[in-house]
Amino acid sequence: MKTHPRSRAVRTPGGLSVRLDPRALTVVVLLLVAACAAGVALIGTGDARIPAADVLRTLAGNGTAYQDFIVNELRLPRVLVGLLVGACLGLGGALFQSISRNPLGSPDVLGLSQGSTAGALVVIVLLSGSASQVTLGALAGGLATGLAVYLLAWKQGVHGYRMVLVGIGVNAVMTAVNGYLLTKADLVDAARAVVWMTGSLNGRDWAQVWPLLALCAVLVPLVLVNARGLRMMEMGDDISHALGVRVQWVRLLLMVSAVLLTAAATAAAGPVSFVALTAPQLARRLTRSPGPNLVPSLCMGATLLVAADWASQRAFGADQLPVGVVTGVLGGAYLLWLLVTERRAGRI
């Protein structure tokens, strides 16, 4: 495996060797700073404007009772959900793109977002379920769709372009299913479903924060532990086998992790489009580093979603748009640019 010329090997006292790229590390730090700054700005945004200094003072426990209620009870959970959802989508998108070896291999294209939407619509339209039941339905729909894509793409292993083609077909089927479910809904349920399908952080509270945080605490370390095998798999299955990587096992483990991350993010905020597609691509362009760029993609996803949520509240005057509308417009433009670039390069 070719080593990037800027990377440096760092050996811990326990004998573990970690390879660091100074440019990638700098990008990660800057993205974290940008995400925190956007989060503070978002907390201070709203009908009750709070200056950034007062937001930081309140987060440190030195605000007034009024500021404490606004910041810690109303707005902080929304920001944390945005950060966690963006991180899940960015990491999940990086995993899918690396496994498929295709820049279009994201949950939006592979049908996972539509599958989660179908699960939520079944609960809303057919069962008139509560918000927690909608969340479980979205999670189940995403997992079922991910399993279907994996099984349909299996032929002596799962290969990238086959998985993307199967995912596009599954995405079309699930889109049709979602349209059918909407036609069967009454007016109230249809309106509720459309709001959920847009993708929004409105009304998010601590009930959505803790499950996402627990999931990330388990899956992010699991993914990073297998990052070396994932990077080797980008050279091809035969070379990876020769280097001792259990290719199908690592691929299945990471695909399940990516599906769980995507489904959980969709369950918490609805199908926020294009973050999983654009975050890994933008992170790779900033780091200029080969490989999956998992940590930069995670940080880029969190930054993008919180920044888009801030823009949805500030950039359109009195009209506050759901964050999914903003990411959809920006991500759609990026997808068109990516398709043109890939075509000119002769890859599609």
C-alpha positions as CSV (number, residue, x, y, z in Angstrom):
1,M,0.0,0.0,0.0
2,K,1.4,3.3,-1.0
3,T,2.0,5.7,1.9
4,H,1.0,9.3,1.5
5,P,4.2,11.5,1.5
6,R,2.9,13.9,4.1
7,S,1.7,11.2,6.6
8,R,3.7,10.4,9.7
9,A,3.7,7.3,11.9
10,V,3.2,7.9,15.6
11,R,3.8,5.0,18.0
12,T,2.0,5.0,21.4
13,P,3.6,3.7,24.6
14,G,1.4,0.6,24.2
15,G,3.0,-0.3,20.9
16,L,0.1,0.9,18.7
17,S,1.2,2.6,15.5
18,V,-1.0,5.4,14.2
19,R,-0.4,7.2,10.9
20,L,-1.2,10.9,10.9
21,D,-1.4,13.3,8.0
22,P,-0.7,16.9,9.2
23,R,-2.9,18.5,6.6
24,A,-5.8,16.1,7.4
25,L,-5.4,16.8,11.1
26,T,-5.4,20.6,10.4
27,V,-8.6,20.2,8.4
28,V,-10.3,18.2,11.2
29,V,-9.4,20.9,13.8
30,L,-10.7,23.7,11.6
31,L,-13.9,21.8,10.8
32,L,-14.5,21.2,14.5
33,V,-13.9,24.9,15.2
34,A,-16.3,25.9,12.4
35,A,-18.9,23.4,13.7
36,C,-18.7,24.8,17.2
37,A,-18.9,28.4,15.9
38,A,-21.9,27.6,13.8
39,G,-23.5,25.9,16.8
40,V,-23.0,28.9,19.0
41,A,-24.4,31.2,16.3
42,L,-27.4,28.9,15.8
43,I,-28.1,28.8,19.6
44,G,-28.2,32.6,19.6
45,T,-30.5,32.7,16.6
46,G,-34.3,33.0,17.0
47,D,-37.1,35.3,18.2
48,A,-35.1,35.8,21.4
49,R,-31.6,36.8,20.1
50,I,-28.8,36.0,22.5
51,P,-25.2,37.3,21.8
52,A,-22.5,34.7,21.3
53,A,-20.7,35.8,24.5
54,D,-23.9,35.3,26.5
55,V,-24.4,31.9,24.9
56,L,-20.9,30.8,25.9
57,R,-21.5,32.2,29.4
58,T,-24.7,30.3,29.7
59,L,-23.2,27.0,28.5
60,A,-20.6,27.5,31.2
61,G,-23.3,27.7,33.8
62,N,-23.2,31.5,34.4
63,G,-26.3,32.7,32.6
64,T,-29.6,34.0,33.9
65,A,-32.5,31.7,34.5
66,Y,-34.1,33.0,31.3
67,Q,-31.0,32.4,29.2
68,D,-30.5,29.0,30.8
69,F,-34.0,27.9,29.7
70,I,-33.6,29.3,26.2
71,V,-30.1,27.9,25.6
72,N,-30.0,24.6,27.5
73,E,-33.6,23.4,27.2
74,L,-34.8,24.8,23.9
75,R,-31.9,25.4,21.5
76,L,-28.9,23.3,22.6
77,P,-30.7,19.9,22.0
78,R,-31.5,21.0,18.4
79,V,-27.9,22.0,17.8
80,L,-26.6,18.7,19.2
81,V,-29.0,16.7,17.1
82,G,-27.9,18.6,14.1
83,L,-24.2,17.9,14.9
84,L,-24.8,14.2,15.5
85,V,-27.1,13.7,12.5
86,G,-24.5,15.5,10.3
87,A,-21.7,13.4,11.7
88,C,-23.7,10.2,11.2
89,L,-24.5,11.1,7.6
90,G,-21.0,12.2,6.8
91,L,-19.4,9.0,8.2
92,G,-22.1,6.8,6.6
93,G,-21.6,8.4,3.2
94,A,-17.8,8.0,3.4
95,L,-18.2,4.3,4.2
96,F,-20.6,3.7,1.3
97,Q,-18.5,5.6,-1.1
98,S,-15.3,3.8,0.0
99,I,-17.0,0.3,-0.1
100,S,-18.5,0.9,-3.5
101,R,-15.4,2.8,-4.8
102,N,-17.9,5.2,-6.4
103,P,-18.5,8.9,-5.5
104,L,-22.2,8.3,-6.1
105,G,-22.4,5.5,-3.6
106,S,-24.2,7.4,-0.9
107,P,-27.4,6.6,1.1
108,D,-29.4,9.1,-1.0
109,V,-28.6,7.2,-4.2
110,L,-28.7,3.7,-2.7
111,G,-32.2,4.0,-1.5
112,L,-31.6,3.9,2.3
113,S,-33.1,7.4,2.9
114,Q,-36.2,6.4,0.9
115,G,-36.3,3.1,2.8
116,S,-36.3,4.9,6.1
117,T,-38.9,7.3,4.8
118,A,-41.1,4.3,3.9
119,G,-40.8,2.9,7.4
120,A,-41.8,6.2,8.9
121,L,-44.7,6.6,6.4
122,V,-46.1,3.1,7.3
123,V,-46.2,4.2,10.9
124,I,-47.7,7.6,10.2
125,V,-50.3,6.6,7.5
126,L,-51.3,3.1,8.4
127,L,-50.8,3.0,12.2
128,S,-51.2,6.7,13.2
129,G,-48.2,6.1,15.5
130,S,-46.6,8.5,17.9
131,A,-43.3,10.3,17.3
132,S,-41.3,7.6,19.0
133,Q,-43.0,4.9,16.9
134,V,-42.2,7.0,13.7
135,T,-38.6,7.0,14.8
136,L,-38.6,3.2,15.2
137,G,-40.4,2.8,11.9
138,A,-37.7,4.9,10.1
139,L,-34.9,2.9,11.7
140,A,-36.6,-0.5,10.7
141,G,-37.2,0.7,7.2
142,G,-33.6,1.8,6.7
143,L,-32.2,-1.5,8.0
144,A,-34.6,-3.5,5.8
145,T,-33.6,-1.5,2.8
146,G,-29.9,-1.9,3.5
147,L,-30.3,-5.6,3.9
148,A,-32.3,-5.8,0.6
149,V,-29.6,-3.8,-1.3
150,Y,-26.8,-6.1,0.1
151,L,-28.6,-9.3,-0.7
152,L,-29.6,-8.2,-4.2
153,A,-26.1,-7.0,-5.0
154,W,-24.5,-10.2,-3.7
155,K,-22.9,-12.4,-6.4
156,Q,-19.8,-14.1,-5.0
157,G,-19.3,-11.0,-3.0
158,V,-20.6,-7.4,-3.2
159,H,-18.9,-5.2,-5.7
160,G,-19.2,-1.4,-6.0
161,Y,-20.9,-0.6,-9.3
162,R,-23.3,-3.5,-8.9
163,M,-24.3,-2.2,-5.5
164,V,-24.8,1.3,-6.9
165,L,-27.0,0.0,-9.7
166,V,-29.1,-2.1,-7.3
167,G,-29.4,0.8,-5.0
168,I,-30.7,3.1,-7.7
169,G,-33.3,0.5,-8.6
170,V,-34.3,0.0,-4.9
171,N,-34.4,3.8,-4.5
172,A,-36.9,4.1,-7.4
173,V,-39.1,1.3,-6.0
174,M,-39.1,2.9,-2.5
175,T,-39.9,6.3,-4.0
176,A,-42.9,4.8,-5.7
177,V,-44.0,3.0,-2.5
178,N,-43.8,6.3,-0.6
179,G,-45.9,8.1,-3.2
180,Y,-48.5,5.3,-2.9
181,L,-48.6,5.6,0.9
182,L,-49.1,9.3,0.6
183,T,-52.1,8.8,-1.6
184,K,-53.7,6.6,1.0
185,A,-53.3,9.0,3.8
186,D,-55.9,11.4,5.1
187,L,-55.2,15.1,5.0
188,V,-53.8,15.4,8.5
189,D,-51.5,12.4,8.2
190,A,-50.4,13.5,4.8
191,A,-49.5,16.9,6.0
192,R,-47.6,15.4,9.0
193,A,-45.8,13.0,6.6
194,V,-44.7,15.7,4.2
195,V,-43.3,17.8,7.0
196,W,-41.3,14.8,8.2
197,M,-40.1,13.9,4.7
198,T,-38.7,17.4,4.2
199,G,-36.0,16.8,6.8
200,S,-36.1,19.2,9.7
201,L,-34.5,19.9,13.2
202,N,-37.5,21.8,14.5
203,G,-38.8,20.6,17.8
204,R,-35.8,18.3,18.5
205,D,-35.1,17.8,22.2
206,W,-33.0,15.7,24.5
207,A,-35.0,12.6,23.7
208,Q,-33.4,12.5,20.2
209,V,-29.9,13.5,21.5
210,W,-29.2,10.5,23.8
211,P,-30.0,7.6,21.4
212,L,-27.9,9.3,18.7
213,L,-25.0,9.9,21.1
214,A,-25.1,6.3,22.4
215,L,-25.1,4.9,18.8
216,C,-22.2,7.1,17.8
217,A,-20.3,6.1,21.0
218,V,-20.5,2.5,19.8
219,L,-20.3,2.7,16.0
220,V,-17.7,5.4,15.5
221,P,-14.9,3.5,17.4
222,L,-15.9,0.3,15.7
223,V,-15.6,1.9,12.3
224,L,-12.3,3.6,13.0
225,V,-10.8,0.3,14.3
226,N,-11.6,-1.3,10.9
227,A,-10.4,1.8,8.9
228,R,-7.1,0.1,7.9
229,G,-8.9,-2.9,6.3
230,L,-11.3,-0.5,4.5
231,R,-8.4,1.4,3.1
232,M,-6.7,-1.8,1.9
233,M,-10.0,-2.9,0.3
234,E,-9.8,0.1,-2.0
235,M,-6.9,-1.6,-3.8
236,G,-9.1,-4.6,-4.7
237,D,-10.3,-7.7,-3.0
238,D,-7.5,-10.0,-4.2
239,I,-4.8,-7.7,-2.8
240,S,-6.7,-7.3,0.4
241,H,-7.0,-11.0,0.8
242,A,-3.3,-11.4,0.3
243,L,-2.6,-8.8,3.0
244,G,-4.8,-10.7,5.5
245,V,-8.0,-8.7,5.4
246,R,-11.2,-10.7,5.8
247,V,-12.8,-8.8,3.0
248,Q,-16.4,-9.9,3.1
249,W,-16.6,-9.8,6.9
250,V,-15.1,-6.3,7.0
251,R,-17.4,-5.1,4.2
252,L,-20.5,-6.6,5.9
253,L,-19.5,-5.1,9.3
254,L,-18.9,-1.6,7.8
255,M,-22.0,-1.7,5.6
256,V,-24.2,-2.6,8.7
257,S,-22.5,0.3,10.6
258,A,-23.2,2.7,7.7
259,V,-26.8,1.6,7.4
260,L,-27.3,2.0,11.2
261,L,-25.7,5.5,11.1
262,T,-27.9,6.6,8.2
263,A,-31.1,5.1,9.5
264,A,-30.6,6.6,12.9
265,A,-29.9,10.0,11.4
266,T,-33.0,9.8,9.3
267,A,-35.1,8.6,12.2
268,A,-34.0,11.6,14.2
269,A,-34.3,14.4,11.6
270,G,-36.0,13.0,8.6
271,P,-34.4,12.3,5.3
272,V,-32.0,15.3,5.1
273,S,-30.7,15.0,1.6
274,F,-27.2,15.2,0.1
275,V,-25.2,15.6,3.2
276,A,-24.0,12.0,3.0
277,L,-23.1,12.6,-0.7
278,T,-21.3,15.9,-0.4
279,A,-19.5,15.7,3.0
280,P,-17.0,12.9,2.0
281,Q,-16.2,14.6,-1.3
282,L,-15.6,18.0,0.2
283,A,-13.5,16.5,3.0
284,R,-11.3,14.6,0.5
285,R,-10.8,17.8,-1.5
286,L,-9.7,19.7,1.6
287,T,-7.4,17.0,2.9
288,R,-6.0,16.0,-0.5
289,S,-5.4,12.7,1.1
290,P,-6.1,9.2,-0.4
291,G,-8.3,6.7,1.4
292,P,-11.8,7.0,3.0
293,N,-11.1,10.1,5.1
294,L,-13.5,8.9,7.8
295,V,-12.9,11.5,10.5
296,P,-12.7,14.5,8.2
297,S,-16.0,13.3,6.6
298,L,-17.6,13.0,10.0
299,C,-16.6,16.5,10.9
300,M,-17.6,17.9,7.5
301,G,-21.0,16.4,7.8
302,A,-21.6,17.9,11.2
303,T,-20.4,21.3,10.0
304,L,-22.5,21.3,6.9
305,L,-25.7,20.4,8.6
306,V,-25.4,23.0,11.4
307,A,-24.3,25.7,9.0
308,A,-27.3,24.8,6.7
309,D,-29.7,25.0,9.7
310,W,-28.3,28.4,10.6
311,A,-28.7,29.5,6.9
312,S,-32.3,28.2,6.8
313,Q,-33.2,30.5,9.7
314,R,-31.2,33.6,8.7
315,A,-30.9,33.7,4.9
316,F,-34.6,33.9,3.9
317,G,-35.8,36.7,6.1
318,A,-39.0,35.9,8.0
319,D,-39.4,32.6,6.2
320,Q,-37.7,29.8,8.1
321,L,-37.1,26.8,5.8
322,P,-36.6,23.2,7.0
323,V,-32.9,22.3,6.8
324,G,-33.6,19.6,4.3
325,V,-34.7,22.2,1.7
326,V,-31.4,24.0,2.0
327,T,-29.2,20.9,1.8
328,G,-31.3,19.6,-1.1
329,V,-30.7,22.8,-3.1
330,L,-27.0,22.9,-2.4
331,G,-26.5,19.2,-2.7
332,G,-28.5,18.9,-6.0
333,A,-26.2,21.6,-7.5
334,Y,-23.2,19.7,-6.3
335,L,-24.5,16.4,-7.7
336,L,-24.9,17.9,-11.1
337,W,-21.4,19.3,-11.0
338,L,-20.0,15.9,-9.8
339,L,-21.8,14.1,-12.7
340,V,-20.4,16.5,-15.3
341,T,-16.9,16.1,-13.8
342,E,-17.1,12.3,-13.7
343,R,-18.3,12.2,-17.3
344,R,-15.5,14.4,-18.5
345,A,-13.0,12.2,-16.7
346,G,-14.5,9.2,-18.6
347,R,-15.6,7.4,-15.4
348,I,-19.3,7.3,-16.3
